[in-house]
Amino acid sequence: MFNQNGERYATFGLVAKLPSEVIDGIWDVIDDDLRGVVKLPRVLQFALIARHGQVTVVFDDHQDSIFEFDLPFDYQRSFPETVAVLDDGQNQTMMLMAELKA
């Protein structure tokens, strides 16, 4: 799951609401900070919060840990509250939560 050399995409809905550098920052969190540290399920959920005016990505492993990663990008109130990342075994797609349920 979540092989950094796999095919990766972001939906149009997400790209319309979140700058590419934040999207790339979430991929980096998956690759550099989560893979090999926690067991990653097929669907990951990340909360985006403001901390000192910048983006903090929050991941809850639903076991016993919550991880927070500060990104060096300005937070905008128009950002989605939560982002989902789906690994279907062939592609990895980052999307809005509403798109995951569709």
N, C-alpha and C positions, 0 to 999 in steps of 0.2 A: 504494500500500500504506500502511496505517496512517494514514488520514485522520482527523484529530482530530474531524471533524464526522460521521463515520460511526457506525453503530450499534455500541455496545460493551456487552459482557456479561461477567459472571464466573459460572462454574459454581457450583452449590450446594456441591459438594465443596470448592472453593477458599474460598468464603465461610465455610464451617464451620471452616476452619483459619487464615484470615488476616483480620485486621480490615480494614474498608473503607478506613481511611485509608492503609494500606500498599498496598492494591490501587490506590487513586487515585494514590498516590505513584509506582507503577510506570507507570501511564498517563502521568503528568507527565514521567517520565524519557523515555518513548518520544517524546512530543510536543516537549518542550523541549530535550532533550539528544541524542537519536539521529537523529530525522528530519532529513534534509538534511546530516547529518554523515557517516553511513555508509549503505551500501546495505542496506536492511532486507529480509531474506528473508520468505517467507510465514509461517514459524514462527520466533518468537523464544524464546530460553530465558534465564531470569534465575536466577542463584543468589542465595539469601538467606543472608547471614552476619551474625554478631554482631561489632560493633566498638565497644568501650567501652560495651557494654550496649545499643547501638542497632542498628537495621537498616541494613545496607549491601547495596545491590542491585548485582550484578556481571553485566556483559554481555560476552561474548566474541564478537567479530564473525567469528571463524574465518578471518580473513585475517592480520592482524598486530597487532591491538589488543585490549586488555581495558580496559573502562571500569568504574569503580566510583563509585557514587553513594550518599552517606550520606543517609538519611532521618531526620527528627527524631522517630522513634517507637521505643519500647522493643522490643527483640528478645525473643521468647519461644522457648524450646527446642521448643515444639510446632509452630512454623512449619514449613512444608514446606521442604526443602532447595533445590528447584528449582521454578520456575513457568514454564509455557509460555503464549505468546500467539499465537493463530492468526488470520490475516487470510485469509478464504476468498473475498475479493472482494466480499462483501455485508455480512458481519458480522465483528466483531473480538471474539474470545472469549479471556478469560484463564482458565487451568485448571491443575489439578495435572498433572504429567507422566504419571501413570498414566491420566488421562482422555484425554490426547492419543493415546495408543497404543491406546485402546479402540475 
